[in-house]
Amino acid sequence: MKRRRSLLLIVIVMTVLVLPVGLPLAQPPVQRDLGGDADFDEMTPDTPPPPGISQRVFIHLPRTGKPGHLGTCTLTTNDGVHDYGLAGWRLPDGGIIWTLNPSTVPASVGSAAAVTALSAAFATWTKADRREKFFGSEGSTSATRPRFDNVNAVLWGKISAGAIAITYVWHYTDTGVVAEVDTVFNSHYPWAVFDPRNGDECQSAPDAYDVQDIATHEFGHWVGLDDLYSSFDRDLTMYGYGAGGELKKRTLGTGDITGVRAVAP
């Protein structure tokens, strides 16, 4: 009897060891109440995508259940997990041009600092991708809402207080190539660009979201990665929850790097 139990234990251990890595380990959580106001509906694209193009929306949530709370920041304990999720698309071979609406940038950040932080967030993904997909910035846009209009817009807008930021991705269904992406940061919340030299990964003042931290997560959707919701993935950039003062999403974890390199060339 003891011999059979020992053999069974060996089989179980071997089974666990050969489980594939790099697969999403959890389903997205049940949809939260995003506040009940009309702002989120106003940020929904007003026209359906044209034939042959599919759309997907990602909502980045605070790591808290308290309305209006910016979320609880935690220090990195293990960003070496290999988990990632593929969203099902890839960037065009020539890369992508993004455009900021400077008039929407919070005064606490400023247009110049916003461009610097956003550019750094894009560069983080470029450095991790062996194919070095190109992200270029070109002029400015007057877009105040997401819309399929051949402009990859980045802006701040009055979306519901239940979301930190929302990214909208349109892609060609036959090729899986990105057609357009828009990202909207929530202007209901306070924003800042923190200096990591003034503290650790969890900044305490001001009480605000870090532009580069949240942008790096959002731009992971641009390159083709999905959200992760397992607690094991909480130190990865593509973890689906964020927090005020958090800086650790600026730096990619093992799963984030493995994921972007797994996106089809």
Residue, then its C-alpha position, 0 to 999 in steps of 0.5 A: m500500500k505504501r509503495r502504491r502511495s509513493l508511486l502516486l505521489i511521484v506521478i503527481v509531482m511529475t505532472v505538476l513539473v511538466l505543466p506548460v508555462g507562459l499560459p494565462l492562469a486565471q480568468p478575468p474577474v467578474q465585471r465590477d460596477l464602474g461607478g454608474d455614471a455616464d462617463f464610461d458610456e461616453m468613452t465608448p466608440d460611437t460607431p462599430p468597427p468596419p467589416g473585417i476588423s475586430q475590437r477589444v477593450f481593456i479596463h485597468l482597475p485599482r487594486t482595491g474594493k473601495p470606491g475612489h481609493l487609488g489601490t494598495c501598492t505592494l513592493t516586488t517580491n517575485d517578478g520572475v514568474h513566466d506567466y503571460g497571455l496573448a491577446g491575439w494580435r501583433l503590431p504592423d511590421g513597420g511599427i506604429i505611430w502614436t499621438l497625444n492630445p496635449s490639451t487633456v494632460p493634467a496640469s500636475v503632469g504637463s505635456a512635456a513630462a507626459v511625452t517623456a513618460l509615455s515615450a519611456a513606457f513605449a521604449t520599455w517594450t521595444k527593448a524587450d522585443r528582439r524585433e524592436k518594433f518601432f513606436g514613433s510620436e507624430g504631432s498632436t491630436s485633438a481627439t477627446r474620445p476613442r474612435f476608429d479614425n486612423v489615429n493611435a490616440v493617447l489622452w486623458g478623459k472623464i471615464s468612470a471612477g472604477a477604471i484607471a485607464i482603458t485601452y481600445v484595440w482594433h485589429y484585422t481579423d484575417t491577419g491579426v495585425v493591429a489596425e488602430v489603438d487608443t488609450v484613455f487615462n482617467s482624468h477623475y484621478p490625480w496623476a504624477v510622474f514620480d522620481p524613483r530616486n526619491g523612494d522605493e516602488c511605492q511612492s507616498a506623495p503625491d497620492a496619484y497614479d504614475v503616468q509611466d507605470i500605468a502607461t507601460h501596462e496599457f502599451g503591453h496591450w498595444v504589442g499584443l499581451d492580455d491582462l493577468y489576474s492571478s495573485f502569483d502575477r501581481d509583480l508583473t507589468m501585465y497584472g490587471y490591477g494598479a495602485g497609486g504611487e506604484l512604480k514597479k510596472r515601469t520594469l518588465g518581469t520575466g513573463d512580460i518579456t517572454g510574452v512580448r517575444a512570443v507574439a507572432p513576428 
